[in-house]
Amino acid sequence: MIGLQMTMKGLPELIESLDGKHIINANKETIADVCEYAYELAMGFCPKDTGELAESIYKECRDDSFEIGADAPHAIFNEYGSITTPIGNVNAPKAAKKTGVRPFIRPALYRAVAEYETVFFKKYAEKTNFRVG
C-alpha cells in the first residue's frame, strides 16, 4: 500500500492575522476541493491494464489534510519503479505500457496542491469580499 498525505502548516498564524471563521471555512472547502482534484488526476494518470490498480486508488479527505493512495500489490512498483518497471519523475512521468504514466500519485498530488493557494483565496474572497493585489 502506498499513500501520500498533505497537511497544512502555519494556519494558526494566518487565522490570528485575518478573519478566523472565514479562513477555517475556506480552508476546509479548499482542502476538500484539492483532495477531489488530486483523486481525479490520480485516476486519470493511473496505468491501466486490468483496472485493478485504478480500482485500488483511495482518498481520505479531512478538514485539515487529505491522503491519496493505492493499495493494489503492484501500486508501489508503478509509483516508485523496479528493475523491470521504469518510471519517470514527478515532473515528467514516463508513459506506461498501455495507458497512464509512472509515477501517477505524486504528480497528481503535487499538481493539485499547487492549486491550493488560488482556490483558497477565491473561496476566502467569496466569503469576505477580500481582494488580493
C-alpha positions in Angstrom: 0.0 0.0 0.0 1.2 3.5 -0.8 -0.3 6.8 0.3 0.8 10.4 0.3 -0.7 12.9 2.7 -0.9 16.7 2.6 -1.2 18.7 5.8 -1.4 22.5 6.1 1.1 24.2 8.4 1.0 27.8 9.6 -2.8 28.0 9.7 -3.0 29.3 13.3 -0.8 32.3 12.5 -2.9 33.1 9.4 -6.1 32.8 11.5 -4.8 35.3 14.0 -4.0 37.9 11.3 -7.3 37.6 9.4 -10.9 36.6 10.0 -10.5 33.2 11.6 -14.0 31.8 11.0 -13.9 32.5 7.2 -10.4 31.2 7.0 -11.3 28.0 8.6 -14.3 27.5 6.4 -12.4 28.5 3.2 -9.6 26.1 4.2 -11.9 23.2 4.8 -13.6 23.8 1.4 -10.3 24.2 -0.3 -8.8 21.0 1.1 -12.0 19.1 0.1 -11.7 20.5 -3.5 -7.9 19.9 -3.7 -8.4 16.3 -2.4 -11.1 15.6 -5.0 -8.9 17.2 -7.8 -5.9 15.1 -6.7 -8.0 11.9 -6.7 -9.4 12.7 -10.2 -5.9 13.3 -11.5 -4.5 10.1 -9.9 -7.3 8.2 -11.6 -6.5 9.8 -14.9 -2.7 9.3 -14.6 -3.0 5.7 -13.3 -1.6 3.0 -15.6 -4.4 0.8 -16.7 -4.2 -2.8 -17.9 -6.7 -4.9 -15.9 -8.1 -1.9 -13.9 -7.1 -3.4 -10.6 -4.7 -0.6 -9.8 -7.2 2.2 -10.6 -9.9 0.4 -8.5 -7.5 0.4 -5.6 -7.0 4.2 -5.5 -8.5 5.7 -2.5 -8.9 9.2 -1.0 -9.3 10.3 2.6 -10.4 13.9 2.9 -10.3 15.5 6.3 -10.8 19.1 7.5 -7.1 19.9 7.7 -5.5 17.3 5.5 -6.0 14.6 2.9 -4.5 11.4 1.7 -4.4 9.8 -1.8 -3.1 6.3 -2.2 -3.5 2.9 -3.9 -3.4 -0.4 -2.1 -3.1 -2.8 -5.0 0.0 -5.0 -4.5 1.7 -3.6 -7.6 1.0 0.1 -6.8 4.4 0.6 -5.2 6.2 -0.5 -8.4 4.1 1.8 -10.6 4.8 4.7 -8.2 8.5 4.1 -7.4 9.6 1.7 -10.1 11.6 -1.5 -10.0 14.2 -3.3 -12.1 11.5 -4.2 -14.6 9.2 -1.2 -14.2 10.8 2.0 -15.3 9.3 5.3 -14.1 9.9 9.0 -14.9 10.0 11.6 -12.2 7.1 13.6 -10.7 7.6 16.5 -13.1 8.0 14.2 -16.1 6.3 10.8 -15.6 7.1 8.0 -18.1 4.3 6.6 -20.2 3.1 3.2 -19.0 2.7 0.2 -21.4 -0.9 0.8 -22.4 -2.3 3.9 -20.8 -1.4 6.2 -17.9 2.0 7.3 -16.5 4.5 6.2 -13.9 4.6 7.6 -11.2 0.9 8.5 -11.0 0.0 9.5 -7.5 2.8 12.0 -6.7 2.3 14.0 -9.9 -1.4 14.2 -9.2 -0.8 15.2 -5.6 1.8 17.9 -6.5 -0.3 19.3 -9.3 -3.4 19.5 -7.1 -1.6 21.0 -4.1 -0.1 23.7 -6.4 -3.7 24.9 -6.9 -4.3 25.3 -3.1 -3.4 29.0 -2.8 -5.5 30.0 -5.8 -8.6 28.0 -4.7 -8.2 29.2 -1.1 -8.1 32.9 -1.9 -11.0 32.6 -4.3 -13.1 30.9 -1.6 -12.0 33.3 1.1 -12.8 36.3 -1.2 -16.3 34.9 -1.8 -16.9 34.8 1.9 -15.4 38.2 2.8 -15.0 40.3 -0.3 -11.3 40.1 0.3 -9.2 41.2 -2.7 -5.6 40.2 -3.5 -3.4 42.8 -5.2 
